[in-house]
Amino acid sequence: MNKTLVQLRKQLHQNPELSGKEHFTAKRIIEFVKKYHPAEIISNIGGAGVAVVYEFEENGPTIVIRCELDALPIIEENTFAYTSDNYGVSHKCGHDGHMTIVAGLAEWLSVAKFNKGKVVLLFQPAEETGKGAARVLEDEQFLNLNPDYVFALHNLPGEKMHSIIVKLGFFTATVQSFKIQLKGKKAHASEPENGVNPAMAVAELIQIIATFENPNAHSTDFAILTPICIDLGEKNYGISPENAALHYTIRTWSGEVMNVLEGKIKQAVSEVSNTHKLKAEIDWFEFFPASDNNTECVALVEKVAKQQNLELVEHPKSLKFGEDFGWFSSKYKSAIFGLGAGQNQPALHHSDYDFPDELIDTGLLMFKGLITDILGK
């Protein structure tokens, strides 16, 4: 195990930053990679994003290896020496490990003997909010790199350590979150007839939205609509409230099913709010398009995993979490694959999760193999 990379991973873990605020993390990455003499370091891509570019003599394919800079608004419960110094923020999705793997490619690329092509190590901001990849793809600094291939990995607790998880087509779900805001009229609790209380509308909407679900993950019409938070009134027993808000997140496999769901939700909110004489607004946010893996790219991942004698797992269905890598897959030949993080690990986003350092070498083997296969021909 490379002690320098383990040390970097622990430094990143100890100094997490939220989505859109990853400027010190980006500086730490730049300081680490610049000693390996890249041709160019491009900063402030789509926010705090960094692209570290290695160019070889002749024109050839451009390969982007992408990872994420951001952490989560979660209080860490671990007790090891490198726990988060930023209270309420922690690396609970393993982005510290992803960054370390990608930064670890810099030393190898600085002495690699390829004759052609270009490799871009991309450290992307704001993955957790679904905004980062979209902003990177709006930034000419990135677009001018003209990628031919984009690859990424995601550690997956619950899967066998060091296994490589692949899936043709959709690797992760399409995810959309929304808030329904209802406004009525306040009244005294003894005279609710003089106001417009949104409570019954909330109850109706929860039941109607539940009918839109299809939890069968093997169905093309798969859809789960998870209630996240409900706000109604206040703890004041003399007041019949006027405001309510329902927060949901939706997961589907395809964007088409998501569009149909959005239409059903809009219609339900309109009908229920009109019936109860309420004003209603819907706020849509945190959209993650499905990561649609390219056939050629998946075949390359499978080939490299076999070459490295790593256990290959073909996942039977898409993963239900959101990953904004889908923005890259909508524009470039790309694939994201899973890296098994152990069957007895805490789940991603749990307060006691910590990226296993032994995965750093496995991730490096995979990315080195992909680069070698494409540029070494």
C-alpha angles and dihedrals in degrees: 000000000000106000093200091057094045088052090050091050092052092047090052091047092051094050107045124170131197126247112290093015101073097120098122090045089053090050090051090053092048091051090051099048101039092076087064092064106236118191089241142357114206115193136189094037109166088342118319094356121139129201117195109197129203116185129193127206104266132043114268143132120327113224121195118201107195133199136162131255102197136094132200136260092249129126108237117235098187119112103203122121096263100053117146116292089197104078113225093017125087144154100255098148096056096249088138087063094044091052091048092053093050093044088050090063090067096076092049094046091050090066100027115129101217116145098207146023139034136267122206120195103205121198103192125201129221103016093149094062094045091240105097104074092044090054092047088054090053091054116095090207087069098035090055089063088069099208120212094188134020122194133180139164134210125203112237120202111205092045123097113277113267094005117138114227117203134179129181114226117359110024095174133021131261105254130193130172126200144176126215111207117198124190125190131150129289120235140165111281090238090056107039089154088073091061140043110247114195095205097102091046089053090051092049095047093051090054095044094047090050089062090061091066125110105177094181101116091195092061122094086222092056111151133164121187110193121195106224107175138356122199118190126165122308139277093274112118095199096062132078100209130238103194134064136164132193120198121199141168121209129202126193134156098235135040089229092061089046091054091051091050092050089054092051092049093050091050093048093049091048094050097044095045091049092050091052095039093242131144111237136194130178121208115197119199147146096047117183116184115214114269101242108199119217116235095229092048093049089050089054092051090050092048093051093046090054092046089054092046091240120153109258119211119190103206112223095214140018120275114254099225125092124249122177090215082098088083089063093045090054090060109026141037099268149149137195118199135187127248112205110238099188135291096248098047124119111261124263113280092023114134093240099046118125127178110248109242092213088071092066093080092045092052090048091051091053097048093043089051093050093048092046093049094051101038099031097064 
